[in-house]
Amino acid sequence: MLNISGIHEGYVLDHIKAGMSLQIYHDLKLDQSNHTVAIIMNAKSKKMGTKDIIKIECSPEDIDLDILGYIDHKITVNIIKDEKIYEKRVLTLPKEVKNIIQCKNPRCITSIEQGLDQVFLLTDEETETYRCKYCEEKYIRF
């Protein structure tokens, strides 16, 4: 039996689609931090069949939940304080994402101005469509 110890303060990201935890690890820039991270891949799940789980020992402000909501808004976020679940948070698609999506329009100002943030705004929640703030280029999440 696999045993991963609990965490004192941080996050447990549950119900991650099996095989997606490493991408989330990199997208949250956990590979560039000094936080203690446990990744459990292909865990059995009654709800999903198999799932991934990520445990992160960190301060609550260290993780950008907007990025996580963009990556997969169906992930369950458990906020841990004093080794207990303090709060369960439901993610939603963020209304605005910054520097996650790259605009593919070669005439967009973000292609010319290197220091300009790549900003996309949610335009259709049902189809998960975002548009570039500057040139209106459409981007559908999946």
N, CA, C and O atoms as CSV, one atom per row, in Angstrom:
chain,resi,resn,atom,element,x,y,z
A,1,MET,N,N,0.841,-1.184,0.000
A,1,MET,CA,C,0.000,0.000,0.000
A,1,MET,C,C,0.881,1.241,0.000
A,1,MET,O,O,1.844,1.330,0.762
A,2,LEU,N,N,0.553,2.178,-0.843
A,2,LEU,CA,C,1.283,3.443,-0.947
A,2,LEU,C,C,0.848,4.372,0.178
A,2,LEU,O,O,-0.347,4.525,0.430
A,3,ASN,N,N,1.808,4.991,0.852
A,3,ASN,CA,C,1.479,5.911,1.938
A,3,ASN,C,C,2.226,7.222,1.728
A,3,ASN,O,O,3.456,7.263,1.756
A,4,ILE,N,N,1.467,8.287,1.517
A,4,ILE,CA,C,2.030,9.629,1.374
A,4,ILE,C,C,1.555,10.412,2.592
A,4,ILE,O,O,0.353,10.502,2.844
A,5,SER,N,N,2.486,10.975,3.344
A,5,SER,CA,C,2.098,11.678,4.560
A,5,SER,C,C,1.290,12.940,4.246
A,5,SER,O,O,1.313,13.455,3.128
A,6,GLY,N,N,0.581,13.415,5.259
A,6,GLY,CA,C,-0.232,14.620,5.118
A,6,GLY,C,C,0.642,15.865,5.061
A,6,GLY,O,O,1.857,15.802,5.254
A,7,ILE,N,N,0.007,16.986,4.796
A,7,ILE,CA,C,0.726,18.257,4.758
A,7,ILE,C,C,0.154,19.178,5.828
A,7,ILE,O,O,-1.024,19.078,6.174
A,8,HIS,N,N,0.974,20.060,6.344
A,8,HIS,CA,C,0.551,20.966,7.399
A,8,HIS,C,C,-0.266,22.131,6.827
A,8,HIS,O,O,-1.322,22.477,7.358
A,9,GLU,N,N,0.230,22.728,5.743
A,9,GLU,CA,C,-0.461,23.850,5.110
A,9,GLU,C,C,-0.205,23.782,3.611
A,9,GLU,O,O,0.926,23.562,3.177
A,10,GLY,N,N,-1.252,23.971,2.830
A,10,GLY,CA,C,-1.088,23.959,1.377
A,10,GLY,C,C,-2.341,23.517,0.655
A,10,GLY,O,O,-3.458,23.854,1.049
A,11,TYR,N,N,-2.138,22.759,-0.407
A,11,TYR,CA,C,-3.233,22.342,-1.276
A,11,TYR,C,C,-3.154,20.855,-1.582
A,11,TYR,O,O,-2.073,20.271,-1.668
A,12,VAL,N,N,-4.329,20.262,-1.743
A,12,VAL,CA,C,-4.439,18.941,-2.335
A,12,VAL,C,C,-5.338,19.130,-3.554
A,12,VAL,O,O,-6.513,19.474,-3.426
A,13,LEU,N,N,-4.776,18.904,-4.724
A,13,LEU,CA,C,-5.522,19.020,-5.975
A,13,LEU,C,C,-5.985,17.626,-6.347
A,13,LEU,O,O,-5.169,16.750,-6.633
A,14,ASP,N,N,-7.282,17.420,-6.342
A,14,ASP,CA,C,-7.856,16.098,-6.541
A,14,ASP,C,C,-8.710,16.095,-7.807
A,14,ASP,O,O,-9.065,17.148,-8.337
A,15,HIS,N,N,-9.026,14.914,-8.271
A,15,HIS,CA,C,-9.843,14.702,-9.463
A,15,HIS,C,C,-9.210,15.301,-10.717
A,15,HIS,O,O,-9.894,15.870,-11.568
A,16,ILE,N,N,-7.893,15.159,-10.810
A,16,ILE,CA,C,-7.168,15.570,-12.010
A,16,ILE,C,C,-7.271,14.425,-13.008
A,16,ILE,O,O,-7.089,13.263,-12.646
A,17,LYS,N,N,-7.561,14.748,-14.252
A,17,LYS,CA,C,-7.642,13.736,-15.285
A,17,LYS,C,C,-6.330,12.945,-15.305
A,17,LYS,O,O,-5.250,13.535,-15.304
A,18,ALA,N,N,-6.421,11.616,-15.324
A,18,ALA,CA,C,-5.238,10.756,-15.279
A,18,ALA,C,C,-4.236,11.157,-16.363
A,18,ALA,O,O,-4.592,11.311,-17.531
A,19,GLY,N,N,-2.977,11.324,-15.953
A,19,GLY,CA,C,-1.906,11.677,-16.877
A,19,GLY,C,C,-1.654,13.169,-17.021
A,19,GLY,O,O,-0.703,13.565,-17.696
A,20,MET,N,N,-2.486,14.013,-16.402
A,20,MET,CA,C,-2.355,15.459,-16.551
A,20,MET,C,C,-1.536,16.119,-15.441
A,20,MET,O,O,-1.234,17.309,-15.537
A,21,SER,N,N,-1.173,15.386,-14.399
A,21,SER,CA,C,-0.529,16.004,-13.238
A,21,SER,C,C,0.838,16.604,-13.559
A,21,SER,O,O,1.189,17.642,-12.999
A,22,LEU,N,N,1.602,15.995,-14.425
A,22,LEU,CA,C,2.919,16.551,-14.754
A,22,LEU,C,C,2.791,17.861,-15.523
A,22,LEU,O,O,3.579,18.782,-15.308
A,23,GLN,N,N,1.811,17.955,-16.413
A,23,GLN,CA,C,1.583,19.217,-17.126
A,23,GLN,C,C,1.174,20.307,-16.131
A,23,GLN,O,O,1.652,21.438,-16.218
A,24,ILE,N,N,0.299,19.973,-15.194
A,24,ILE,CA,C,-0.131,20.938,-14.187
A,24,ILE,C,C,1.049,21.345,-13.314
A,24,ILE,O,O,1.187,22.516,-12.962
A,25,TYR,N,N,1.897,20.389,-12.966
A,25,TYR,CA,C,3.110,20.659,-12.189
A,25,TYR,C,C,3.961,21.731,-12.866
A,25,TYR,O,O,4.451,22.646,-12.204
A,26,HIS,N,N,4.136,21.620,-14.181
A,26,HIS,CA,C,4.935,22.597,-14.929
A,26,HIS,C,C,4.178,23.910,-15.130
A,26,HIS,O,O,4.767,24.983,-15.006
A,27,ASP,N,N,2.873,23.839,-15.442
A,27,ASP,CA,C,2.087,25.052,-15.669
A,27,ASP,C,C,1.985,25.918,-14.412
A,27,ASP,O,O,1.940,27.144,-14.509
A,28,LEU,N,N,1.950,25.295,-13.246
A,28,LEU,CA,C,1.920,26.046,-11.987
A,28,LEU,C,C,3.320,26.473,-11.549
A,28,LEU,O,O,3.499,27.095,-10.502
A,29,LYS,N,N,4.313,26.122,-12.380
A,29,LYS,CA,C,5.727,26.458,-12.117
A,29,LYS,C,C,6.230,25.879,-10.790
A,29,LYS,O,O,7.069,26.472,-10.112
A,30,LEU,N,N,5.698,24.718,-10.445
A,30,LEU,CA,C,6.153,24.045,-9.230
A,30,LEU,C,C,7.565,23.500,-9.407
A,30,LEU,O,O,8.282,23.285,-8.430
A,31,ASP,N,N,7.963,23.276,-10.666
A,31,ASP,CA,C,9.326,22.815,-10.943
A,31,ASP,C,C,10.355,23.913,-10.675
A,31,ASP,O,O,11.547,23.627,-10.563
A,32,GLN,N,N,9.905,25.168,-10.570
A,32,GLN,CA,C,10.794,26.297,-10.307
A,32,GLN,C,C,10.686,26.785,-8.857
A,32,GLN,O,O,11.284,27.798,-8.495
A,33,SER,N,N,9.928,26.069,-8.035
A,33,SER,CA,C,9.745,26.482,-6.645
A,33,SER,C,C,10.479,25.511,-5.728
A,33,SER,O,O,10.994,24.485,-6.170
A,34,ASN,N,N,10.514,25.849,-4.464
A,34,ASN,CA,C,11.130,24.946,-3.502
A,34,ASN,C,C,10.089,24.300,-2.592
A,34,ASN,O,O,10.417,23.852,-1.494
A,35,HIS,N,N,8.834,24.250,-3.045
A,35,HIS,CA,C,7.753,23.635,-2.277
A,35,HIS,C,C,7.880,22.114,-2.325
A,35,HIS,O,O,8.355,21.549,-3.310
A,36,THR,N,N,7.452,21.469,-1.259
A,36,THR,CA,C,7.368,20.011,-1.247
A,36,THR,C,C,6.121,19.618,-2.023
A,36,THR,O,O,5.024,20.097,-1.737
A,37,VAL,N,N,6.297,18.736,-3.013
A,37,VAL,CA,C,5.196,18.336,-3.879
A,37,VAL,C,C,5.169,16.818,-3.981
A,37,VAL,O,O,6.202,16.182,-4.185
A,38,ALA,N,N,3.977,16.244,-3.839
A,38,ALA,CA,C,3.781,14.809,-4.066
A,38,ALA,C,C,2.793,14.660,-5.214
A,38,ALA,O,O,1.719,15.262,-5.205
A,39,ILE,N,N,3.163,13.854,-6.200
A,39,ILE,CA,C,2.292,13.595,-7.346
A,39,ILE,C,C,1.914,12.125,-7.312
A,39,ILE,O,O,2.776,11.247,-7.289
A,40,ILE,N,N,0.630,11.874,-7.310
A,40,ILE,CA,C,0.117,10.504,-7.342
A,40,ILE,C,C,-0.576,10.346,-8.686
A,40,ILE,O,O,-1.528,11.064,-8.993
A,41,MET,N,N,-0.101,9.413,-9.474
A,41,MET,CA,C,-0.652,9.224,-10.818
A,41,MET,C,C,-1.426,7.906,-10.890
A,41,MET,O,O,-1.058,6.909,-10.270
A,42,ASN,N,N,-2.500,7.938,-11.661
A,42,ASN,CA,C,-3.328,6.762,-11.932
A,42,ASN,C,C,-3.885,6.109,-10.675
A,42,ASN,O,O,-3.931,4.883,-10.570
A,43,ALA,N,N,-4.308,6.936,-9.720
A,43,ALA,CA,C,-4.960,6.419,-8.509
A,43,ALA,C,C,-6.370,5.957,-8.881
A,43,ALA,O,O,-7.010,6.534,-9.760
A,44,LYS,N,N,-6.839,4.928,-8.212
A,44,LYS,CA,C,-8.185,4.431,-8.478
A,44,LYS,C,C,-9.212,5.428,-7.976
A,44,LYS,O,O,-9.045,6.034,-6.917
A,45,SER,N,N,-10.277,5.591,-8.750
A,45,SER,CA,C,-11.336,6.536,-8.413
A,45,SER,C,C,-12.676,5.949,-8.819
A,45,SER,O,O,-12.843,5.485,-9.947
A,46,LYS,N,N,-13.627,5.970,-7.900
A,46,LYS,CA,C,-14.976,5.497,-8.230
A,46,LYS,C,C,-15.634,6.417,-9.241
A,46,LYS,O,O,-16.373,5.967,-10.116
A,47,LYS,N,N,-15.362,7.699,-9.116
A,47,LYS,CA,C,-15.993,8.718,-9.960
A,47,LYS,C,C,-15.387,8.757,-11.365
A,47,LYS,O,O,-16.106,8.923,-12.350
A,48,MET,N,N,-14.048,8.601,-11.455
A,48,MET,CA,C,-13.357,8.820,-12.726
A,48,MET,C,C,-12.692,7.574,-13.305
A,48,MET,O,O,-12.186,7.618,-14.426
A,49,GLY,N,N,-12.682,6.489,-12.582
A,49,GLY,CA,C,-11.931,5.307,-13.014
A,49,GLY,C,C,-10.503,5.396,-12.485
A,49,GLY,O,O,-10.124,4.677,-11.560
A,50,THR,N,N,-9.719,6.289,-13.086
A,50,THR,CA,C,-8.390,6.616,-12.563
A,50,THR,C,C,-8.242,8.134,-12.565
A,50,THR,O,O,-8.874,8.839,-13.353
A,51,LYS,N,N,-7.396,8.614,-11.669
A,51,LYS,CA,C,-7.193,10.055,-11.544
A,51,LYS,C,C,-5.791,10.306,-11.036
A,51,LYS,O,O,-5.109,9.387,-10.582
A,52,ASP,N,N,-5.364,11.559,-11.115
A,52,ASP,CA,C,-4.104,11.998,-10.531
A,52,ASP,C,C,-4.435,12.918,-9.354
A,52,ASP,O,O,-5.503,13.527,-9.298
A,53,ILE,N,N,-3.489,13.002,-8.419
A,53,ILE,CA,C,-3.616,13.867,-7.250
A,53,ILE,C,C,-2.279,14.574,-7.056
A,53,ILE,O,O,-1.224,13.962,-7.221
A,54,ILE,N,N,-2.316,15.859,-6.705
A,54,ILE,CA,C,-1.090,16.598,-6.389
A,54,ILE,C,C,-1.258,17.201,-4.999
A,54,ILE,O,O,-2.255,17.863,-4.713
A,55,LYS,N,N,-0.260,16.961,-4.130
A,55,LYS,CA,C,-0.219,17.589,-2.810
A,55,LYS,C,C,0.917,18.589,-2.809
A,55,LYS,O,O,2.040,18.270,-3.199
A,56,ILE,N,N,0.621,19.802,-2.368
A,56,ILE,CA,C,1.616,20.879,-2.370
A,56,ILE,C,C,1.687,21.486,-0.974
A,56,ILE,O,O,0.691,22.001,-0.467
A,57,GLU,N,N,2.849,21.427,-0.361
A,57,GLU,CA,C,3.075,22.086,0.935
A,57,GLU,C,C,3.538,23.503,0.632
A,57,GLU,O,O,4.659,23.705,0.163
A,58,CYS,N,N,2.664,24.507,0.902
A,58,CYS,CA,C,3.004,25.896,0.587
A,58,CYS,C,C,2.019,26.830,1.272
A,58,CYS,O,O,1.019,26.390,1.839
A,59,SER,N,N,2.310,28.119,1.214
A,59,SER,CA,C,1.365,29.130,1.692
A,59,SER,C,C,0.221,29.229,0.686
A,59,SER,O,O,0.441,29.052,-0.512
A,60,PRO,N,N,-0.992,29.507,1.152
A,60,PRO,CA,C,-2.140,29.568,0.236
A,60,PRO,C,C,-1.984,30.556,-0.917
A,60,PRO,O,O,-2.528,30.315,-1.994
A,61,GLU,N,N,-1.264,31.653,-0.727
A,61,GLU,CA,C,-1.129,32.648,-1.800
A,61,GLU,C,C,-0.091,32.246,-2.851
A,61,GLU,O,O,0.085,32.961,-3.838
A,62,ASP,N,N,0.597,31.121,-2.660
A,62,ASP,CA,C,1.648,30.710,-3.588
A,62,ASP,C,C,1.131,30.054,-4.877
A,62,ASP,O,O,1.893,29.888,-5.829
A,63,ILE,N,N,-0.137,29.685,-4.916
A,63,ILE,CA,C,-0.694,29.005,-6.086
A,63,ILE,C,C,-1.745,29.899,-6.732
A,63,ILE,O,O,-2.632,30.416,-6.053
A,64,ASP,N,N,-1.641,30.077,-8.045
A,64,ASP,CA,C,-2.589,30.894,-8.794
A,64,ASP,C,C,-3.761,30.004,-9.226
A,64,ASP,O,O,-3.648,29.229,-10.175
A,65,LEU,N,N,-4.877,30.128,-8.520
A,65,LEU,CA,C,-6.031,29.292,-8.827
A,65,LEU,C,C,-6.687,29.666,-10.147
A,65,LEU,O,O,-7.404,28.846,-10.720
A,66,ASP,N,N,-6.464,30.889,-10.655
A,66,ASP,CA,C,-6.986,31.251,-11.974
A,66,ASP,C,C,-6.337,30.400,-13.056
A,66,ASP,O,O,-7.013,29.914,-13.963
A,67,ILE,N,N,-5.027,30.223,-12.956
A,67,ILE,CA,C,-4.338,29.365,-13.927
A,67,ILE,C,C,-4.871,27.947,-13.825
A,67,ILE,O,O,-5.106,27.291,-14.840
A,68,LEU,N,N,-5.062,27.477,-12.603
A,68,LEU,CA,C,-5.580,26.133,-12.393
A,68,LEU,C,C,-6.992,26.000,-12.957
A,68,LEU,O,O,-7.331,24.973,-13.546
A,69,GLY,N,N,-7.817,27.036,-12.780
A,69,GLY,CA,C,-9.164,27.038,-13.345
A,69,GLY,C,C,-9.147,26.991,-14.858
A,69,GLY,O,O,-10.015,26.373,-15.474
A,70,TYR,N,N,-8.167,27.640,-15.460
A,70,TYR,CA,C,-8.029,27.602,-16.912
A,70,TYR,C,C,-7.578,26.212,-17.376
A,70,TYR,O,O,-8.090,25.692,-18.366
A,71,ILE,N,N,-6.628,25.619,-16.666
A,71,ILE,CA,C,-6.105,24.308,-17.054
A,71,ILE,C,C,-7.213,23.263,-17.008
A,71,ILE,O,O,-7.416,22.529,-17.976
A,72,ASP,N,N,-7.930,23.193,-15.889
A,72,ASP,CA,C,-9.041,22.248,-15.750
A,72,ASP,C,C,-9.921,22.705,-14.593
A,72,ASP,O,O,-9.571,22.512,-13.429
A,73,HIS,N,N,-11.050,23.303,-14.909
A,73,HIS,CA,C,-11.927,23.843,-13.874
A,73,HIS,C,C,-12.738,22.770,-13.155
A,73,HIS,O,O,-13.564,23.089,-12.300
A,74,LYS,N,N,-12.510,21.488,-13.497
A,74,LYS,CA,C,-13.211,20.400,-12.819
A,74,LYS,C,C,-12.374,19.786,-11.702
A,74,LYS,O,O,-12.828,18.861,-11.029
A,75,ILE,N,N,-11.175,20.281,-11.500
A,75,ILE,CA,C,-10.306,19.806,-10.429
A,75,ILE,C,C,-10.887,20.253,-9.088
A,75,ILE,O,O,-11.378,21.375,-8.962
A,76,THR,N,N,-10.829,19.378,-8.093
A,76,THR,CA,C,-11.238,19.731,-6.740
A,76,THR,C,C,-10.018,20.272,-6.004
A,76,THR,O,O,-8.966,19.633,-5.984
A,77,VAL,N,N,-10.159,21.443,-5.404
A,77,VAL,CA,C,-9.064,22.070,-4.669
A,77,VAL,C,C,-9.402,22.025,-3.180
A,77,VAL,O,O,-10.380,22.625,-2.734
A,78,ASN,N,N,-8.580,21.308,-2.424
A,78,ASN,CA,C,-8.723,21.254,-0.979
A,78,ASN,C,C,-7.630,22.118,-0.369
A,78,ASN,O,O,-6.444,21.877,-0.593
A,79,ILE,N,N,-8.028,23.118,0.396
A,79,ILE,CA,C,-7.064,23.987,1.072
A,79,ILE,C,C,-6.829,23.402,2.460
A,79,ILE,O,O,-7.773,23.174,3.217
A,80,ILE,N,N,-5.569,23.162,2.783
A,80,ILE,CA,C,-5.188,22.505,4.030
A,80,ILE,C,C,-4.587,23.527,4.995
A,80,ILE,O,O,-3.710,24.306,4.622
A,81,LYS,N,N,-5.065,23.512,6.229
A,81,LYS,CA,C,-4.478,24.312,7.312
A,81,LYS,C,C,-4.447,23.427,8.545
A,81,LYS,O,O,-5.426,22.750,8.858
A,82,ASP,N,N,-3.325,23.435,9.239
A,82,ASP,CA,C,-3.156,22.611,10.448
A,82,ASP,C,C,-3.492,21.139,10.184
A,82,ASP,O,O,-4.128,20.477,11.004
A,83,GLU,N,N,-3.052,20.646,9.026
A,83,GLU,CA,C,-3.182,19.241,8.614
A,83,GLU,C,C,-4.626,18.782,8.414
A,83,GLU,O,O,-4.887,17.579,8.383
A,84,LYS,N,N,-5.570,19.717,8.278
A,84,LYS,CA,C,-6.971,19.374,8.046
A,84,LYS,C,C,-7.494,20.166,6.857
A,84,LYS,O,O,-6.982,21.238,6.533
A,85,ILE,N,N,-8.522,19.624,6.213
A,85,ILE,CA,C,-9.152,20.357,5.116
A,85,ILE,C,C,-9.879,21.559,5.718
A,85,ILE,O,O,-10.838,21.417,6.476
A,86,TYR,N,N,-9.397,22.725,5.359
A,86,TYR,CA,C,-9.951,23.981,5.854
A,86,TYR,C,C,-11.095,24.454,4.950
A,86,TYR,O,O,-12.099,24.995,5.415
A,87,GLU,N,N,-10.910,24.234,3.649
A,87,GLU,CA,C,-11.893,24.706,2.674
A,87,GLU,C,C,-11.775,23.884,1.401
A,87,GLU,O,O,-10.677,23.494,1.002
A,88,LYS,N,N,-12.910,23.624,0.767
A,88,LYS,CA,C,-12.932,23.019,-0.563
A,88,LYS,C,C,-13.352,24.111,-1.524
A,88,LYS,O,O,-14.355,24.792,-1.310
A,89,ARG,N,N,-12.591,24.270,-2.570
A,89,ARG,CA,C,-12.873,25.347,-3.506
A,89,ARG,C,C,-13.263,24.758,-4.862
A,89,ARG,O,O,-12.622,23.834,-5.363
A,90,VAL,N,N,-14.313,25.306,-5.433
A,90,VAL,CA,C,-14.761,24.929,-6.766
A,90,VAL,C,C,-14.152,25.918,-7.742
A,90,VAL,O,O,-14.280,27.131,-7.569
A,91,LEU,N,N,-13.499,25.408,-8.755
A,91,LEU,CA,C,-12.864,26.266,-9.751
A,91,LEU,C,C,-13.852,26.640,-10.842
A,91,LEU,O,O,-14.794,25.899,-11.125
A,92,THR,N,N,-13.631,27.776,-11.441
A,92,THR,CA,C,-14.399,28.207,-12.604
A,92,THR,C,C,-13.411,28.658,-13.664
A,92,THR,O,O,-12.241,28.913,-13.377
A,93,LEU,N,N,-13.891,28.752,-14.875
A,93,LEU,CA,C,-13.050,29.312,-15.926
A,93,LEU,C,C,-12.791,30.774,-15.592
A,93,LEU,O,O,-13.738,31.513,-15.324
A,94,PRO,N,N,-11.549,31.208,-15.600
A,94,PRO,CA,C,-11.278,32.619,-15.303
A,94,PRO,C,C,-11.767,33.508,-16.433
A,94,PRO,O,O,-11.732,33.115,-17.599
A,95,LYS,N,N,-12.217,34.693,-16.091
A,95,LYS,CA,C,-12.696,35.665,-17.090
A,95,LYS,C,C,-11.542,36.223,-17.913
A,95,LYS,O,O,-11.730,36.636,-19.057
A,96,GLU,N,N,-10.338,36.232,-17.323
A,96,GLU,CA,C,-9.152,36.753,-18.009
A,96,GLU,C,C,-7.955,35.880,-17.659
A,96,GLU,O,O,-7.758,35.517,-16.499
A,97,VAL,N,N,-7.163,35.550,-18.662
A,97,VAL,CA,C,-5.915,34.821,-18.424
A,97,VAL,C,C,-4.759,35.638,-18.983
A,97,VAL,O,O,-4.842,36.201,-20.075
A,98,LYS,N,N,-3.690,35.687,-18.216
A,98,LYS,CA,C,-2.535,36.490,-18.583
A,98,LYS,C,C,-1.313,35.597,-18.730
A,98,LYS,O,O,-0.966,34.846,-17.819
A,99,ASN,N,N,-0.666,35.687,-19.883
A,99,ASN,CA,C,0.592,34.994,-20.162
A,99,ASN,C,C,0.487,33.476,-20.033
A,99,ASN,O,O,1.443,32.813,-19.631
A,100,ILE,N,N,-0.672,32.934,-20.373
A,100,ILE,CA,C,-0.848,31.482,-20.421
A,100,ILE,C,C,-1.007,31.044,-21.875
A,100,ILE,O,O,-0.423,30.050,-22.306
A,101,ILE,N,N,-1.806,31.803,-22.619
A,101,ILE,CA,C,-2.039,31.544,-24.039
A,101,ILE,C,C,-1.182,32.518,-24.833
A,101,ILE,O,O,-1.035,33.678,-24.449
A,102,GLN,N,N,-0.620,32.051,-25.933
A,102,GLN,CA,C,0.134,32.912,-26.839
A,102,GLN,C,C,-0.734,33.232,-28.056
A,102,GLN,O,O,-1.299,32.325,-28.668
A,103,CYS,N,N,-0.843,34.499,-28.406
A,103,CYS,CA,C,-1.611,34.894,-29.584
A,103,CYS,C,C,-0.870,34.426,-30.834
A,103,CYS,O,O,0.335,34.634,-30.978
A,104,LYS,N,N,-1.619,33.791,-31.732
A,104,LYS,CA,C,-1.017,33.252,-32.951
A,104,LYS,C,C,-1.118,34.208,-34.141
A,104,LYS,O,O,-0.621,33.908,-35.226
A,105,ASN,N,N,-1.761,35.355,-33.935
A,105,ASN,CA,C,-1.911,36.335,-34.999
A,105,ASN,C,C,-0.573,37.074,-35.179
A,105,ASN,O,O,-0.137,37.774,-34.265
A,106,PRO,N,N,0.080,36.931,-36.336
A,106,PRO,CA,C,1.384,37.583,-36.524
A,106,PRO,C,C,1.301,39.113,-36.551
A,106,PRO,O,O,2.313,39.787,-36.358
A,107,ARG,N,N,0.103,39.668,-36.789
A,107,ARG,CA,C,-0.054,41.126,-36.819
A,107,ARG,C,C,-0.492,41.709,-35.472
A,107,ARG,O,O,-0.661,42.921,-35.343
A,108,CYS,N,N,-0.674,40.841,-34.469
A,108,CYS,CA,C,-1.077,41.309,-33.135
A,108,CYS,C,C,0.063,42.104,-32.511
A,108,CYS,O,O,1.236,41.802,-32.730
A,109,ILE,N,N,-0.284,43.099,-31.750
A,109,ILE,CA,C,0.721,43.945,-31.089
A,109,ILE,C,C,1.607,43.128,-30.152
A,109,ILE,O,O,2.760,43.489,-29.913
A,110,THR,N,N,1.067,42.018,-29.616
A,110,THR,CA,C,1.865,41.180,-28.711
A,110,THR,C,C,2.988,40.460,-29.453
A,110,THR,O,O,3.957,40.022,-28.833
A,111,SER,N,N,2.865,40.335,-30.770
A,111,SER,CA,C,3.941,39.733,-31.566
A,111,SER,C,C,5.076,40.724,-31.794
A,111,SER,O,O,6.226,40.330,-31.984
A,112,ILE,N,N,4.741,42.016,-31.771
A,112,ILE,CA,C,5.735,43.065,-32.032
A,112,ILE,C,C,6.350,43.571,-30.728
A,112,ILE,O,O,7.570,43.692,-30.626
A,113,GLU,N,N,5.525,43.861,-29.748
A,113,GLU,CA,C,5.975,44.384,-28.451
A,113,GLU,C,C,6.292,43.220,-27.517
A,113,GLU,O,O,5.379,42.602,-26.969
A,114,GLN,N,N,7.554,42.919,-27.334
A,114,GLN,CA,C,7.974,41.749,-26.566
A,114,GLN,C,C,7.594,41.816,-25.085
A,114,GLN,O,O,7.329,40.770,-24.492
A,115,GLY,N,N,7.557,42.967,-24.479
A,115,GLY,CA,C,7.277,43.086,-23.054
A,115,GLY,C,C,5.795,43.133,-22.711
A,115,GLY,O,O,5.438,43.209,-21.536
A,116,LEU,N,N,4.934,43.088,-23.707
A,116,LEU,CA,C,3.496,43.214,-23.502
A,116,LEU,C,C,2.905,41.881,-23.041
A,116,LEU,O,O,3.213,40.830,-23.603
A,117,ASP,N,N,2.055,41.932,-22.014
A,117,ASP,CA,C,1.401,40.721,-21.528
A,117,ASP,C,C,0.463,40.156,-22.584
A,117,ASP,O,O,-0.191,40.902,-23.312
A,118,GLN,N,N,0.404,38.841,-22.658
A,118,GLN,CA,C,-0.553,38.143,-23.513
A,118,GLN,C,C,-1.838,38.006,-22.701
A,118,GLN,O,O,-1.892,37.198,-21.775
A,119,VAL,N,N,-2.868,38.775,-23.027
A,119,VAL,CA,C,-4.105,38.793,-22.256
A,119,VAL,C,C,-5.244,38.267,-23.127
A,119,VAL,O,O,-5.483,38.765,-24.227
A,120,PHE,N,N,-5.933,37.263,-22.620
A,120,PHE,CA,C,-7.088,36.698,-23.309
A,120,PHE,C,C,-8.291,36.788,-22.389
A,120,PHE,O,O,-8.183,36.565,-21.183
A,121,LEU,N,N,-9.451,37.119,-22.976
A,121,LEU,CA,C,-10.691,37.287,-22.228
A,121,LEU,C,C,-11.668,36.183,-22.610
A,121,LEU,O,O,-11.800,35.847,-23.786
A,122,LEU,N,N,-12.351,35.622,-21.622
A,122,LEU,CA,C,-13.352,34.584,-21.855
A,122,LEU,C,C,-14.553,35.212,-22.550
A,122,LEU,O,O,-15.150,36.158,-22.036
A,123,THR,N,N,-14.908,34.679,-23.731
A,123,THR,CA,C,-16.038,35.235,-24.467
A,123,THR,C,C,-17.224,34.281,-24.525
A,123,THR,O,O,-18.358,34.724,-24.709
A,124,ASP,N,N,-16.987,32.980,-24.372
A,124,ASP,CA,C,-18.075,32.013,-24.401
A,124,ASP,C,C,-17.734,30.868,-23.451
A,124,ASP,O,O,-16.876,30.035,-23.744
A,125,GLU,N,N,-18.416,30.842,-22.315
A,125,GLU,CA,C,-18.130,29.840,-21.292
A,125,GLU,C,C,-18.501,28.433,-21.749
A,125,GLU,O,O,-17.818,27.467,-21.410
A,126,GLU,N,N,-19.582,28.317,-22.520
A,126,GLU,CA,C,-20.048,26.998,-22.967
A,126,GLU,C,C,-19.030,26.315,-23.877
A,126,GLU,O,O,-18.764,25.123,-23.725
A,127,THR,N,N,-18.464,27.059,-24.816
A,127,THR,CA,C,-17.480,26.478,-25.734
A,127,THR,C,C,-16.048,26.708,-25.256
A,127,THR,O,O,-15.092,26.296,-25.914
A,128,GLU,N,N,-15.906,27.372,-24.097
A,128,GLU,CA,C,-14.601,27.669,-23.506
A,128,GLU,C,C,-13.708,28.422,-24.498
A,128,GLU,O,O,-12.552,28.068,-24.728
A,129,THR,N,N,-14.296,29.476,-25.075
A,129,THR,CA,C,-13.608,30.290,-26.067
A,129,THR,C,C,-13.066,31.563,-25.435
A,129,THR,O,O,-13.760,32.257,-24.691
A,130,TYR,N,N,-11.818,31.849,-25.747
A,130,TYR,CA,C,-11.155,33.081,-25.314
A,130,TYR,C,C,-10.778,33.884,-26.548
A,130,TYR,O,O,-10.589,33.323,-27.627
A,131,ARG,N,N,-10.669,35.208,-26.387
A,131,ARG,CA,C,-10.232,36.098,-27.466
A,131,ARG,C,C,-9.111,36.980,-26.951
A,131,ARG,O,O,-9.117,37.409,-25.797
A,132,CYS,N,N,-8.149,37.244,-27.824
A,132,CYS,CA,C,-7.045,38.133,-27.493
A,132,CYS,C,C,-7.610,39.530,-27.197
A,132,CYS,O,O,-8.459,40.033,-27.934
A,133,LYS,N,N,-7.141,40.131,-26.138
A,133,LYS,CA,C,-7.608,41.460,-25.730
A,133,LYS,C,C,-7.257,42.515,-26.773
A,133,LYS,O,O,-7.963,43.517,-26.887
A,134,TYR,N,N,-6.199,42.317,-27.526
A,134,TYR,CA,C,-5.690,43.332,-28.440
A,134,TYR,C,C,-6.197,43.167,-29.869
A,134,TYR,O,O,-6.536,44.156,-30.519
A,135,CYS,N,N,-6.252,41.945,-30.363
A,135,CYS,CA,C,-6.602,41.768,-31.786
A,135,CYS,C,C,-7.852,40.926,-32.009
A,135,CYS,O,O,-8.264,40.724,-33.152
A,136,GLU,N,N,-8.463,40.429,-30.926
A,136,GLU,CA,C,-9.687,39.632,-31.010
A,136,GLU,C,C,-9.487,38.249,-31.631
A,136,GLU,O,O,-10.467,37.599,-31.994
A,137,GLU,N,N,-8.251,37.788,-31.760
A,137,GLU,CA,C,-7.987,36.443,-32.276
A,137,GLU,C,C,-8.661,35.430,-31.331
A,137,GLU,O,O,-8.528,35.520,-30.110
A,138,LYS,N,N,-9.380,34.475,-31.918
A,138,LYS,CA,C,-10.129,33.496,-31.138
A,138,LYS,C,C,-9.233,32.319,-30.756
A,138,LYS,O,O,-8.389,31.882,-31.538
A,139,TYR,N,N,-9.437,31.815,-29.533
A,139,TYR,CA,C,-8.714,30.642,-29.063
A,139,TYR,C,C,-9.698,29.761,-28.312
A,139,TYR,O,O,-10.270,30.186,-27.308
A,140,ILE,N,N,-9.903,28.527,-28.791
A,140,ILE,CA,C,-10.794,27.578,-28.116
A,140,ILE,C,C,-9.902,26.635,-27.315
A,140,ILE,O,O,-8.961,26.047,-27.848
A,141,ARG,N,N,-10.213,26.502,-26.027
A,141,ARG,CA,C,-9.344,25.764,-25.106
A,141,ARG,C,C,-9.005,24.367,-25.610
A,141,ARG,O,O,-7.824,24.029,-25.681
A,142,PHE,N,N,-9.965,23.557,-25.956
A,142,PHE,CA,C,-9.648,22.179,-26.385
A,142,PHE,C,C,-10.346,21.808,-27.646
A,142,PHE,O,O,-10.185,20.690,-28.135
